[in-house]
Amino acid sequence: MSTPAAAFAAAEPGPGTRQRLHHIDAMRPVKQVGVVSTHTLIAFAPAAAGGVGAALQLLHATREAFLFVSACMITYSFRHVLRVELASFWRRRFMMVGVPYLCWTAIYFCLTWRTTTGSVSARLLHLGYLTATGYYQLYFLVVLLEFYAVFPLLMALLRRTAGHHGALLAASGALQVLLVSLIHWGALPRSMQGFWATREVTSYQFYLVAGMVVALHLDEVHQWLCAHVRLVVGFTLATAGIAEGWYFLSADHVVSWLGSSSDPFQPVVIPFNIGAIASIYLVGVWLVGPNRSATTRALTQTGSDDSYGVYLAQLVFITALTWVGWEHLSAFVPWPVLSICTVALVFVACVALTELLARTPLAKPLTGRSRVPQGPGLRRTTAVVGADPLGGKQMVPSGRL
């Protein structure tokens, strides 16, 4: 009988900056399901249902997972680079993050034009505001660009503190608890609370630092996680229970000093976020394990390739569903069932759109992927070129006869 460690240890992270980390790539579609689930619940689930807020509190962990994976992959790519060439670094980051961000901001602005009011000049002024602050889910690309601005400095810090990364991570974690607590209880200036806090890289610094530290110690972290699967899952479930208990005590005003139950920044969820990221990592390892079927591997590969496109395009389909009155189905279908079906529908639609766009000249600006070559006899293989949309080395389809 195989042990949990044996089941997960098969997907060893290989050496070399240009080798694809399949198990970390497999984390991308998993967390994107969580991101789509978050926006689906916000759009279609009845706000009065207590379970909605409780689910959202846990689903917010996908934001931190997004940044953790981004920081991990770019650090892994640069782990042997002693000096970052800033011009080349920023050019690639802008092409893979900045250009899609600008394109999709314009797309969403046009998509919602008919639902807005005001003069043309006022609307265009609002477009400038959206560009600066991030339209809905796109604000995470703003945070990512902020991270890229300080990435060379953080890499220098990690090199100077080599041998003391545990202490650095502990200090970062303590700072995260303090900062999130101050945000949650309104002790910081308004410019560091609420809407603005979600757009500031400082609000997520621990998860970014953790991703960088893990990248530099990936072999040891991988082996430890695979050898302690039950501990990781148990810790995640226990901390989820604690976070949910906090939520209901706050939502029902049983303990008023716990603060707002709707605040995405709550110190109680930090342990759960850590457990959730570790669990998603293990899911990624499992998905690419040698015992998985060819179908599972192919679906995981497609989900990984298209995850950036899913992130970018999801609100197109969610907005379209609101136009046709999709939320009214909750009167006939229980909201949990409706939500699951909606997540599946939106995710598949985004994958289909991304696959279509990836075969056009708009592939890079709209999906962050290199264009997929077409023609008889071509099949998809993987080749390393350029930078991944979220920081690492990108594996792109290439044609082979």
Buried (B, 14 or more C-beta within 10 A) or exposed (E): EEEBBEBBBBBEBEEEEEEBBBBBBBBBBBBBBBBBBBBBBBBBBEEEBEEBBBBBBBBBBBBBBBBBBBBBBBBBBBBEEEEBEEEEBBEBBBBBBBBBBBBBBBBBBEBBEEEEEEEEEEBEEEBEEBBEBBBBBBBBBBBBBBBBEEBBEBBEEBEEBEEEBEEBBEBBBEBBEEBBBBBBBEEBEEEBBEEBBBBBBBBBBBBBBBBBBBBBEBEEBBBEBBBBBEBBBEBBEEBBEBBBEBBBBBBEEEEEEBBEBEBBBBBBBBBBBBBBBBBBBBBBBBBBBEEBEEEBBEBBBBBBBBBBBBBBBBBBBBBEBBEEEBBEBBEEEEBBEBBEEBBEBBBEBBBEBBBBBBBEEEBBBBBBBBBBEEEEEBEBEEEBEBBBBBBBBBBBBBBEE
